[in-house]
Amino acid sequence: MSEFPDTAVHRRSKGEPRFPEGPAPDPAGSHFERRIRSFQPRRSRVTPGQADALTRLWTTWGLDIDGQRRLDPGALFDGLPVVLEIGFGMGEATARMAADDPSTGILAVDVHTPGQGNLLGLADRAGLTNIRVANGDAIILLREMLPEDALDGVRVYFPDPWPKKRHHKRRLIQPEFLSLAATRMRPGAVLHCATDWEPYAEQMLEVLTAHPDFANTQPDGGYAPRPAFRPLTRFEGQGLDKGHLVHDLLFTRVPSA
């Protein structure tokens, strides 16, 4: 049985894009070097509702990270301050944060097609206009498409911990990423990370503390309490029920010397 009954997707021919008006399979293509990536695209079923949201809403609220153009975040959000969220899963927490703070635009980046469709659907049903969904590599977005001092914050919630030692080089929170992100964040902007993987939390704290462009918001130099604006997700709640510890880290972008 097709996963897209009674839709145009069901009848596409071989080689035809899955969503002709939706996210591209590999938006940056071969234009940029193939670096070690911190994410691993996941293949999973797109529901009819998610497919419908991608087909209807992508051209309005979505964008492909192709690295071929410069974005004006202020124009994207009609002058609102903009926060970049890297990795949003199925988008429930992103939609809740957007609803709770309509005065902030959220540029949400992921490569998971079902999650992209789910977040678009959530935003549509809630009447949210302060979310844009970006498809592709956040590094290319930061490096090639965003101007300096464009962001009022960066959020990295529960990134892949890459637990095996030989894969630690794939972790997102590294000095090189922080240096790049800092150039796109205005002074005073907050980088907010959260993880339930203790060794990764320790690495995050060590790398952020050592980086000259960031300062810990906590006087004791440690982890921060979960701020009220970050929702407790269902999966996080399940982890807490199992005894997992979740660490939040909030660091501000310090002015350049």
Salt bridges, closest charged atoms under 4 A:
GLU3 OE1 - ARG18 NH2 2.92
ASP26 OD2 - ARG34 NH2 3.05
GLU33 OE2 - ARG143 NH1 3.27
ASP52 OD2 - ARG56 NE 2.78
ASP66 OD2 - ARG69 NE 3.55
ASP124 OD2 - ARG56 NH2 3.17
ASP137 OD1 - ARG35 NH2 2.54
ASP137 OD2 - ARG37 NE 3.97
GLU144 OE2 - ARG143 NE 2.77
ASP152 OD2 - ARG186 NE 2.54
GLU198 OE1 - HIS247 NE2 2.86
ASP213 OD2 - HIS211 ND1 3.85
ASP213 OD1 - ARG253 NH1 3.92
GLU236 OE1 - ARG230 NH1 2.78
ASP248 OD2 - HIS192 NE2 2.69
ASP248 OD2 - ARG230 NE 2.81
